Amino acid sequence: MTTYITFENWIKVKIVKEKGLVKQESNQLSVIVACYNVAEYLRDCLDSLLAQTFKNFEVIMIDDHSDDDTSTIIDEYAQQYDNFKAVHNEQNFGPSASRNLGIELANGDWLAFVDGDDILPKRAYELMIGSLVKSGSQVVTGFVRRFDSGRDKPSYLHSKAIVDDYRHVTLADHSELLYDTTSWNKIYSLSLLRHNDIKFPIGQIYEDVSFTLDAFLHSTGIDILTDVVYNWRWRESSGKASFTQVKNELPKYLDRITSLNQIRSLLQDNNLWDGKVKRQVEYKLLDMDIPLFMDDIADADESFVYQFQEETVKFFRDWHLLDTPIIRTLSVKKQYQYYALLNGDFELLKRISANAFSGRVAKLEQKSLNLPEFHAPKMLKSRISKVRCLDGVILFNGSLRVGSTAPRHFPYNPEVVSVYLENIITGKCISLSTFSRQFTVFNLHLRRMIIPSSKFSLALNVEDVIRELGEGTYKVRIDYRENKTAKLLTTYLGQPMKGAGKITPFEVHDNKLSVVYGYNTNWEMTIKVQPTAELAAGSESDPTVLTTVRLDRSSVLVIGGTTPESDLSLSINNATISQSKTSDGLFEFRVKAEFLERFLNHSIKLTFVNSESEPV
């Protein structure tokens, strides 16, 4: 049995003569908690920081002149915990000023932000710091979930930005990061922020947008993690919605426009206002930023709707978007919203914004109101109905079709399908010839059954593809045309049906490489091929975690933590020195000073070994 170790990614132990025997080398994290009237949620937030498996951090809590018990709570935590510090603003300066103050006060190598009403998963900082140390990047960002008392679901915003895991990339190569506009699901190099004078703009509601983009643009490398590192709260209490949850007020919309103009200026200054980056910005603002406010128009007063239309037309004219073809790539509802908005039909805009405006109801309204007919873009959809692995070959069965339309294969099959296996880390790609369709004369099927003509099968010989693609993350891309002259549609294989099956990780190439089957945040299938040694350094969901490295009064080195293993041995620089029986998932090793003296002024490597396994 292998025991999975996470701490090696972020901690080194160094034997030094000056200060006793041991210290943790650098990688201190400063966490800035900006607080304003969040007493109802603040303890949950701060307790989630105390529960972090990564312990080398300070917390700077900044109360922005709250009129509830926020101030009292941060004082309480500052008195109880040495690494928690309370700061009180003399007046309400806003979140930007509080965060900028935190950047000035921070003492760490890395910096993170937390809003006082949100919470963090226990391993959030361990995973992020581990990634940064391993990759050498200056910024890491991770996935986010939204929650309240009755809901817990993936953040729609972040599902657009964070789909797969990447290390040491740039915004120019990953324009999807333009959707990742929140500051608190990240860790930044403090020197990066200070050296480039990256600060939050004062007096803005959407202050995160330009700050985050500025950090991305100046960073020499960005890590993207699909692990959930932040839980973002929906405010439920009456009258206590956060600034960004209330949208039908004109100043908030104008603030959003300001943030979009800041994005354009930053990209222009960095010579990125062209190509796919520019298209991504334009698509995002039309698909998300402006509809964020249009959907609330049904409840807005007439003066807001009129001013909203006036400001939007002015903005579109400045950005040359009045006749953009991008609008035709949006949902039918959004196409009608923009049609009503740009033509000044406010009653129609309110009517459309009040409901989903799709399906048969939308068609009836379109005809009764004599509106132009808009169509949603065709989407290629794949589903995996079964997956299994036999003798190193991964076998897929599934369905593939355009929207709800079933393909027809009789009397002949006009479709053109090309299937590729991509290594998204290296950019390598190979064609797959093992994709096959099921020929059918009739499409007879029961309701909820897979339409016969949409079925497919696919086989992947893992060792063969590794020889061509090497280590990395593989995804199956499907290019599809309904006939030779039809528009090209593309999708990635994924969306498993309930009961489709699972594939447990397995090893190839004399156990040197591990193959891990899974799905990304968009439920697209991924196959990760990585050195087995890396998998044993913390990729499992139930790892061994180091939480304590300290000297006791008799100069004995105490090493402790948590583990799922029943027996654990410790070796230092490959010399096994101790074995420990764990109790309730906790372990502790004690290493005498005489043994450590041989390592004075040298780094040492700690390795944990399960008694039934080889060293990891």
N, C-alpha and C positions, 0 to 999 in steps of 0.2 A: 504494500500500500504506500502511495506517495502522500506526503503531507505538504500542503500548499502554503507557501510562505509569502507574505505581502510586504514585510518591513524592509527587505533588502533594496527595494526601489527608492527608499527615501532616507534611510539612516545609515550612518557609518559610526563605528565606535573607534576612537583614537586614544591610545595610551600616551598620556603627557605627564611630565614630571612636575610642572609648575603648580597645578591645581589638583592635588591628590592624584587620581589615576585615570579618570574617565570623563569625557564630555561628548555631547552630541555636536557634530560638525554642522554649523550653519543651518540653512533651510528653515529659519524661523518664519512663521506666518503671522502677519498682523491682520486682524479681522475688525473691520469698521462697522459698527451697528448704529445706524442713524435712526433715532427714535423720536416720534412725535405722536402723542396721544394714542399709544399702543399698549397701555397697561393691561388690557383684557387678554392680549396675546403674548406679551413680552416674556413672561416666564417660560413658556413653551419654547420660544426662540432661543433664549439663553441656555436652557437645559439641553437643547439639541447641540449646542456648541460644547458644553461640558461632556457630552456623550461621545464626542468624536474619538475615533481610534488613533488619529494623529494628534499628538499631545504638545508638540513644540510650537505653541502659538500664544499670542496675547490678544485680548479683546478690548477694543477701545469703544466704549458705549457713549454716544453723544446725544444728550437730551436737548431737543430744539425748543426749549421753553414750553413744555407741555403743561396743560392745565388739568391733567388727571394724575394718577399715581406713578406715571412713568419714571419721574425723577427719584422717587423713593425706592423703586425697584432696582434701578441701576446702582444706587448707593449701597443697597443691601448686598448685591452680588460683588461689588468692588471690595466691600469689607470682608466678605467671606472667602474670596478667591484672589490669590496674589497676582495672577495673570489677567485679572479683569480690572479695567480702569474706567472710572466715571468722569465724564466731562459735561458741564452744564452751560449751555448758551444763555447769555444774559437777556436775549430777546429772540423771537422767532425769525431765523434767517432763511429757512427753507432747506430741503435735503441736499441741494448742491453745495451750499456753504458748509454744511456739516460734514459731508464726505470730503470736501477739499481740506477741511481742518484735519480730518483723520489721516489724509495723505501726509500732511506736515508732521503729525505727531507720531506716525508709525516708526517702529524700531526694527522691523523684520526685514528679511530678504524678499519676501513675497507679500502681496496685499490682496485681501478679499473684502467684499462688501456684503452685508446682510441687512435686509429690511426687518424691523422689529416685530412685524406680524407674521413672518415666514419661519420655516424650520428647515433643518438640513438632515439628510440621512446620515447614519453614523460613520460611514466610510467615505463621505464626500471628500474631505480634505486629504485623507490618505491616498485616495485614487488620483486626485489632481496633482498633488505634490510629487507623487511617484512618477507620474507621466512626465512632468516638467524636468525632473532630475534625469530621467532616462533619455529624453529626447533632446534636451538642451534648448527647448523653446522658451519664449518669454511670456506667453499667454496660453492658458488652457481654458477651454469652455466645455460644459457638460449639459446633459439633457435635464429637462424640467418637467415636473408634474404640477397640475393645479388641483386644489382641494378646498373643501369646506366640510361641514358636518355630515353632508349627505353625498358628496361627490369626491372622486379621486380619479383623475384622468390625465393623459398626456397633454402637455401644453400644445395647442394648435400652432402657435407662433414658432415654437422651437422644433416642432416636427417638420417644419419647412427647412430649418437651418441645419439640424443635427440628425443625420440619417445613418451614417457609417462612421467608424472609428478611423481617424487619421492622426499622424504624428508629423510635426514640423512642416506645416504647409503655410501658404500665404493666401491672403484675400483675393489676389489676382487669379489664382488657380481655383479658388473655392468661393465663387460669388454668392453661393447660397448663404454664406455667413452674414450677408446683408439683412437677413431675417432675424439674426441673433442680436437684438438691440438692447438686451437687458444687461446691466453691469454686474449683477449679483450671482450669476451662475458661472463665474469665472475666477481665476486667480491670475494676478498680474505680477510681473517683476517690478518691484518698487523703484529700482533704478531706471527702468524704462519710463515710468510715469514722470519721475522727477527730472531726468535728463532732458526729456522732450516737452516738459511743462504741460503735460496732459492733465486737464482739470475739467470739472463739470461746469457747464455754463450757468451762471447765476440767474435766478428768476424765471427759469423755464420749467414747465410741467414734464415734458418729455426730455429730461436732461440726460438720460442714459444714452440716447441715440448717437449723438456726436462724440461723446466720451468713448464709447465702445469702438466706434469706427476708427477714431484717432489712434487708439491703442492697437487695433488690428493692423493699421497701415504702417505704424512705426515698428511693429514687432518683427524680429528676424525669423520667427517661427511661431506657429499656432498649433496647439494640440486640440483635437476634437474628440470628445468621449461620448459614447451613447449611454454610459452609466448615468442613472439619475443622481444628480448632485444637489438638487434644490427643489423644495416643495413650496410653491407659490400660492398664497392664500387668496380665495375670493372672500371679501368682507361680507358678512351676513347681517350684522346688527343694523337696525334701522337708523338711517342718517349718518352712518359711519363708513360709507363706501369711500375707497381711496380715490385720489385725484384721477387716476387713469381709468377708473370704472365709470365715471360720470362724463358723458361725451356730448350731450346736446346743449352745450354752451359755446358761443362763438369764440371767446378767448382761447378755449382749449383747442378748437379747430385751427385757429391762427397759429397757435404754438406748434401744432403738428406740421403745418406748412413751413414754419420757420425751421424745424428740425430737418425737413426734407431738403430745404435750400442749403442747410449746413452740410448735408450729405453730399450734394452736388459739388459744393465748393471744395470740400476735402478731397473728393475724388479727382476733381480738376487739378488741384494743387499737386496731386501725386500721379498725374498723367494716366489716370484710369477711367476718365469719362469717355469711354468708347467701347465698342464690342459688347461682349457678354455681360460685363459689369454694368454698363449703362442700361442694357436691356433688362437686366435683373431688377435694377432700381425702378425703372418705369413700370415693369409688370407688377412689382410688389406694391407700389403706391396706388395703382389702379385696382388691384385685386384685393388689397388689404387695408392700406392706410385710409383712403377716402371712404370705402364702404363701411369702415368702422364707425363712421359718423352718419352715413346715409341710412343705415339700418335703424337708427334712433329718430329719424326725421318724422316718423308717423306720430310721435308724441310731442313734437316740437311746435312752438308757436310760429305764426306766419313771418314775423320779423327775422327769426333765426333762419328759416328756410330761404327767404329772399337774400339775406346777407351771405348765407352759405353758397347759394348759386353764384352770386356776384364774385365772391372770393375764389371760387373754384374755376370759373371761366377765366379770370385774371391769371390764376396759377397755370392753367392749361395753355393759355396763350404764351406765357413766359417760357414754358417748357416745350412748346411746339407739339402739344398733345391733342389739339382740337380735332384733328382728323387721323389720329393714330390707329393703325390696324390692330393694335394690341387688344382693344376693347372687344373685337370680334372673337378673341380667344378665351374670353371670360365666360362665366355661367350665364344662362339666359336671363336670370333675374338681374344680374349686374349690368348686362347689355341694355335692358329696358330702363334700369335706374339712370344710367348715363344718358340714354335717349331723352328721358323726361327732364333730367337736370339741365342738359345743354340746350333743350328747346323751351325751357322755362315753364314746363307743364307741372306745376307744383302739386296739384291735386292727384295727378297720375303718379308722381314720385312718392307721395304719402301712401297712396293705395298699394303700390308695389312693395314699398318698404315694410308694410304692416304684415305681410305674409310671405310664404316661401316662393310664390309665383312660379310654380313649376307643374309639369304634368298636364292633365286634361283641363284643369281649372285655368291655367295660364293660357292654353290655346283658346278656350271659350272667351276669356277676357280680351285676348288679342283680336279676335274677330269682332266681338261686340263693340270694341272701342276703335276699330279700324286702324290698328297699329301695324307697323311694318313687322314682318316675321323674322325673328332671330333664332338661330340654332346654336345649341351647345356644341363645342368641338368634339369630334369623335374620339373616344378613348379606347385603347386596347387593354383588355383585362385578362389577367391570368390567375388561376387558382390551382393550388396543389391539393389533390384529393388523397394521395398516398405517397409516402417516401420510405425507402428502406435501403439497407446496405448489405450486399451479398458479395463476399470475397473481394472486398476493396472496390466494388462498383456500386455507386449510388444510383438507385433507380427511382425515377419520378413518374407518377401518373397525375394528370390534371386536365384542366380545360382552358381554352383560349378562344376569346371572341371579342367582337367590337360592340361595346355597349350591351344592349339586351338582344342584339340581333344574332341569330344562329347562322353559322356558315353553311353553305349548301355545296355538297360534293357530287351531286348527280345532275346531269349525266357526266360532268367532268368537274374537276376542282380548279377554279381560276386563281385561287389565292397564291401569293408568293411569300414564303416564310424563310427567314434566315436567322439562325440561332448562333450566338457567340458566348464564349466564356471569357469574362474580363477579370484581370487582376487590377482592382481599382487603386492599389497602392503603387504599383510600378507602371501602370498604363498598358501593359502587354495584353494581347487579345488573340484568341484562336477561334476558328470556326468549328462548330459541332455538327457532325453528320449523323448523329444518333437520334435526332428529333424526328418523330413520325406521327402522322395523323391517322385517326381511325376512319377508313372509308365507310360511308353509310349511304344507303339508298333512301331511307326514310328517317325522319327525326322524331319518331314516336317515343314518348317518355312520360312518366308520371310527374306531377307537379313536384317541384323541389329536387328532382333528380337532374343530374348533369345531362345536358342535351348531347345526344350521341355524336353528332358531327363536330362538336366543339372539343372532343377529347383528344389528348395527345399523350405520348410517352417519351421519355428521355433517359439516356444512360450516360453516366460519367465514370470512366476508369480513373480513379484518383491518382494512382502512381504515374499514369501516362500524362495527365495534365500537369502534374507537379514538375515533370521533366521539362515541359515547355514553358510553364508560367512561373515556376519558382515559388518562394515564400510570398505570403501576402493574403489578401482577402479576395475571394472569387465571388462573382455574381453572374447569373445567366441573363444575357440581354436578348430579347426577341424583337426582331424587325419584321414588320408585317404590312403587306398590301393586299387589299381585297381582290385586286386584279393587277395586271402589269402596269396599268396607267393610273391607278388610284394613288392617293396620298400615302406617304410612308408614315406608319404609326409604330411607336416603340414602347416597350414596357420591360420590366425586370420580373423574372419568375419569382412568385411568392404567394402571399395571401393563403396560408394553409387552412383547409377546412378542419373542423373539429374532428379529432380522431385520425388525422392524416398520418400520424406516427412521428417518432423521434429517432435520431441517430446519436448514439453516445460517442464521445470523443475516442479516437483510436490513433495508433502510432504507425508510422511508415518509415522507410529508409533506415532500417536497423534501429528503430525507436528514437531516431534523432529528431524527427519531425512529428508534430501532433496535428491531427485534422479535427477541427471543431465545427460542427454543423449548427446553424442557428438562423435567426432572423434579425434584421435591423429595426430601427424605430418605425419604419413604414411597412413592416412585415414583408420585406423582400428577403428572399433566401440568401444567406451568406455561408461560405465555406472558408474558414480561416486556417491557413497553413503556417505554422510557426514552430520555432525550435521548442522541443519538449522542455528544455530548461527554463524557457520564458513562461510557459504555461504553469510550471511549478513554482513561479515566483509571484503568484497572486491573482490568477485569472478565475479561480473557482469562487463560487458564491459562499463557501464556508471555509475560509482559509485559517491558517495559524497567523496570529497577529501579535507583534511585539509591542508592548505598551510601556514597559518600564526598563530603564537602564540607569542604575545609580550605585553609588558607594554607600555602604553602611558605616557605622562609627568605627568598625574594626578594619576598614579598608577592604572589605569583601565586595566584589562586584556582584550586584543583584540584577538578574535578568528575568523578567516576567512577562506574562501575556495571556492570551486566550487561544484555545486550540480545540478542534473536534477529535483529536487523536487521544487514545487511551495511554499510550506510552510514547515518550519523546526523549531523544538524546540530543545533547548539544556538543558541537565540535567548534573549536576556535582554530582558524587557519589549518583546517583538515585534521586536527588532533582531537579525537573524541575524549572529553574530559568528565562528562557527567551524564546520568540518566535520571529521569524524573517521572513519577507516576502522577498523572493529572487528576485533579479533583474538581468536579462541577465545571469542567472546561477551562480551568485556570492552571497555569504552571509557573514554577519559579526555580531558577538555577542560581547557585551561589558559587562564585569562582574566587579562590583565595588569592591574596595579593602576591604571594610568592610566584605563582604561575604567570601572573600578568607582567611581572617585572621584566621578563625577557622581551616584551613588546614595547618597551619605553620608546616614545616618539615615533611609533609606527601605527598605521591603521591595521585593524584586524577584521577578519571576515567571520561572522557568526553563521553557522549552518545548523539547522534543525533536521533531525532524521527520525523517522518512525522506525521502531525496532524491527518491523517486518519489511522494511524497504531499503533501497540503496540511498546514499546521500543525495539531496537535491541541491 
